[in-house]
């Protein structure tokens, strides 16, 4: 099993993306079911499959945003809540990885799988 940055053993994840609902499965644990913006972000990142601008993903999730500052605030709040949910479910928060240069991606380890279920 791969090791995460904190030195803890992380289980492989299987992500089933259903556009506005995402199920994150780990062996031996209940699935984490995400809905709303968090699910849309994971779905978009999974289907894109490579680093992309956070803004491109955010404007897809919130197409009728009212200004850059509010869009960034929504993004930051959603990402903080998503990472908290991942951590609470024993899933590495780095699954949604920001590179520090404005790009974000779904960081899948060797045994991880993203499945686009429509």
C-alpha positions in Angstrom: 0.0 0.0 0.0 1.3 3.5 -0.8 2.3 5.9 2.0 0.9 9.4 2.2 2.9 12.5 3.0 2.1 12.2 6.7 3.7 8.8 6.9 0.5 7.0 7.5 -0.6 4.1 5.3 -3.3 5.1 2.9 -5.8 2.6 1.5 -6.4 2.6 -2.3 -9.6 4.4 -3.3 -12.1 3.6 -6.0 -14.1 6.7 -7.0 -17.4 6.3 -8.8 -18.4 9.6 -10.4 -22.1 10.2 -11.2 -21.7 14.0 -12.1 -23.4 15.5 -9.0 -22.8 12.5 -6.7 -19.5 10.8 -6.1 -18.9 7.6 -4.1 -15.4 7.1 -2.7 -14.8 3.5 -1.7 -12.0 2.0 0.4 -11.4 -1.6 1.3 -13.0 -2.4 4.6 -14.7 1.0 5.2 -18.1 2.4 4.4 -18.2 4.5 1.2 -18.0 8.3 1.5 -20.9 9.8 -0.5 -20.3 13.3 -1.7 -23.0 15.5 -3.3 -23.2 19.1 -4.5 -20.2 21.2 -5.4 -17.6 18.9 -3.8 -18.9 16.0 -5.9 -18.9 18.1 -9.0 -15.3 19.2 -8.4 -14.1 15.6 -8.0 -16.2 14.5 -11.0 -14.8 17.2 -13.2 -11.2 16.6 -12.1 -11.6 12.9 -12.6 -13.0 13.2 -16.1 -10.3 15.8 -17.1 -7.6 13.6 -15.8 -4.8 16.2 -15.7 -4.0 19.4 -13.9 -6.3 22.2 -14.7 -6.9 25.8 -13.6 -9.0 26.0 -10.4 -10.9 28.8 -12.2 -11.9 26.5 -15.0 -13.3 24.0 -12.6 -15.0 26.6 -10.4 -16.7 28.3 -13.3 -18.1 24.9 -14.4 -19.4 24.3 -10.9 -20.7 27.8 -10.4 -21.4 29.2 -13.9 -23.4 32.2 -12.6 -20.8 33.5 -10.2 -20.9 37.1 -9.2 -17.3 38.2 -9.4 -13.8 36.8 -9.1 -13.5 37.5 -5.4 -16.7 35.6 -4.5 -15.8 32.8 -6.9 -12.4 32.3 -5.2 -14.1 32.5 -1.7 -16.6 29.8 -2.8 -13.7 27.6 -4.1 -11.7 28.0 -1.0 -14.6 27.2 1.4 -15.7 24.2 -0.7 -12.1 22.8 -0.8 -11.6 23.2 2.9 -14.9 21.4 3.6 -14.1 18.7 1.1 -10.7 18.0 2.6 -12.2 17.9 6.0 -14.7 15.3 4.9 -12.0 13.3 3.2 -9.9 13.3 6.4 -12.9 12.4 8.6 -13.4 9.3 6.3 -9.7 8.3 6.5 -9.1 9.4 2.9 -6.0 11.4 2.2 -6.9 15.1 1.8 -4.3 15.4 -1.0 -6.7 13.5 -3.2 -7.7 16.9 -4.5 -4.2 18.4 -5.0 -3.4 22.1 -5.7 0.1 22.7 -7.1 0.5 26.2 -5.7 0.5 27.7 -9.2 -3.2 27.9 -9.8 -3.7 24.3 -11.0 -5.6 21.5 -9.3 -6.0 17.8 -10.1 -7.3 14.6 -8.7 -4.1 13.0 -7.4 -4.6 9.3 -7.9 -2.0 6.8 -6.5 -1.0 3.7 -8.4 -3.8 1.5 -7.0 -6.5 4.2 -7.1 -9.2 4.2 -9.7 -11.6 6.9 -11.0 -14.7 5.5 -12.8 -17.0 7.8 -14.8 -20.4 6.4 -14.2 -22.2 9.3 -16.1 
